[in-house]
C-alpha cells in the first residue's frame, strides 16, 4: 500500500461515493473501492479500512 496516497484516495473515494449516492442506482461500493484503489495503487481492502477509519473511527 502506498501510504502517502491514502488520504488522497480516501478523499477521492468519498467524493465518488457522494456523487454516486445522488444517482438513482446508488453507489456500488465494491466497484468504487476497486476503481479508486487501482488508480492510487492501494489494495481495495486497505482503502476500505482507511475509509472506515476516517468516517467511523475518526468521528469519535
N, C-alpha and C positions, 0 to 999 in steps of 0.2 A: 504494500500500500504506500502511496506517495503522501506522506503526512502533510507536506506543505500544501498540497492541493485539496485537502479535506475540507477546510472551511469554504472554499470556493465551490466545491462540489455540492456541499450541503445547501449553500445559497441557491445554486442552480436547480437542485432537486426541488427545493421548496417553492421556487418561482414557477417551475414547470407544473408542479402538483397543483398549485393555486389556480393556474390558468386552466388546467385540465378539469378541475372540480367545477368550474363555471360552465363547462360544456355539458350537453345533455347526457352523454355517455359516461361522464365522470372520469376518474383517473385510474389507469392501470398501473398500480404501484410497482408491481414486479417489473414491468417493462421500463418504467421510469428509472428504477434503480439500475437496471442493466444498461440503459442508454447513457445515463449520466456517469455511471461508474466507468464505462468504456471510454467515454470522452475525456475523463480525468485520470484514467489509469488506476482506478480504485476497484477492488473487488466489490460486487454489489452487496454482499453480506456486511462488509466493513462499512460501506456507505450507509446501509440501513441502520447499523449500530450508531454511527455518528449522528444521523438524523434523530434517532431516539434520544441520544444523549443531549442534543441541543433542545429538542422540543419538549421532552418529558422531564428528564433529569435536570436540565438546565433551568427549568421553570421553578424549581424548589430552592 
